Amino acid sequence: MSKIGSLGTVVFVVSPEAIRTFQDFSRSSASRFAKHDIIGQKPKTQWLGPGLDTITFTMWFDARYGLNPRKELDKLSILERGGKAIPLVLGKKGLGTGLWIITGLGQAWTDIDNAGNVIRATVSVSLEEYVK
């Protein structure tokens, strides 16, 4: 089994038994600035410091590749609804200050069988850096 990384307890893996990975990974960062109004002049800009990074990516789950999509989506929902800051690791290195919160999950159940089982699903994950 090849471990790619993890988001809290969700381990990204690619193996003959299961595929749990991501695509369309995007990270954004921005600095924080304040504008101070000055009468009769343009406002003065002051750098306040770095802002919080955000990350988005998409995961897909397919029963044909060894996973139960519904259970995988439930794991992510539990992490999101718990509001707990969790580590995001890619390779053997954590990203950002070390902790992230899930700010959004967008689920698409693309294939459902005649018994109501989810066969294939995708989820869009949105994260925000968490600083203690």
N, C-alpha and C positions, 0 to 999 in steps of 0.2 A: 504494500500500500504506500502511496506517495502522498505525504501530508504537505499541503501547500501553505497552510496557515490556519487561523481560526478567528472567529468572532465570539468571544466568550466561550460557551460550551459547544458551539457549532463549529465542527472541524471541517475545513475544506480538504477534500481528498479526491484522488483519482486512482482507481484500482479496477481490476477485473470484476470485483464484487459490487462496487458502488462508485457513483460519480456524484460528488457534492462540491460544486465549484461555482465560480462567478464569471461574469463578463461585463463589458462596458464600464469598467472601473474608472471613476473620475473623482479627483480631489481638487478642492478649491480653497483658497486662503485670501484674506484681505486684511489690511491694516485698519485701525480705528483712528478717526480724526474728529476734532471738534472745530466748529467755526465760531469765532468771537466777533460779534457785531461791533463796528466802530462807527460813530456818527460822522457822516460826511465822507467816509472812506470805504474801500472794499473790506470785507471781513478778513480777519487774520485766521490762518489755519494753524492748528496745533496737533502734532502727532501724539496720540494717547498711548499707542502700543499695538501689538499684534491682535488680530481678531481670532475667533475660533474657526478652525478649519472645518469643512464639511466634506463628506464623501458620499457618493452614490454608486451603486452597482446593481446588477441584475443577477439573480440566481434562477436556475431551472431545475426541476425535479421530475424524474421520469421513472415510473414503476418498472419499465423495461431495463433500467440500469441499476436495479438493486435497491431502490429506495421507495418508501411509502410517501408520496407527495403530501398527503394530508398531515401526517405526523411531522414532516419536516417544516411545513408551514406553521403548525401548532407550536413547535419549538421556538421559532422566530417570534411568533405572537406573544408567547409567554415572556420572552426577553424584552420585547417592546413595551408590553403592558406593565411589567415590573418596574420600569423606570430606573433600573440599576445601571450604573456605569460599568462597562465591561472592556476588556482589552481587545484590540484588533491587531493581529500578528500576521505578517506575510513573510514567508521564508522563516527565518528565525529572529526577525526584527520587528518590534512593535512600532506602530505608526503614531505620530503626534506626541502628545505628552504622556501617552500610555493608556488613556481611558476614553471611551466613546459612549454616547447614548444613541439609541435608535429613536429617531424623531418621526419616522414614517415607514410604513410597509404598504405596498400596493400589490395585491394578489390578482392573478389571472388564472383561472382554472380552465385550461384549454382543451383537455380531453377527459371526459367522464364516461364510465362504462354504463351498461344497462342496469347495474345494481346500485348506481350512485357513487361508486368509488372513483376518486380522482386518479387518473392515469398519468397525466402530465399537467404541470403547473409552473408558472413563473412568478417571481416576486421581485419587486423593485425595493431596494433597501436604501434608506437615507439615514446617515449618521452625522452627529455633530460632536466635535471634540469636547471633552469634559475636563475641566481643571478644578482641582480641589482648592 
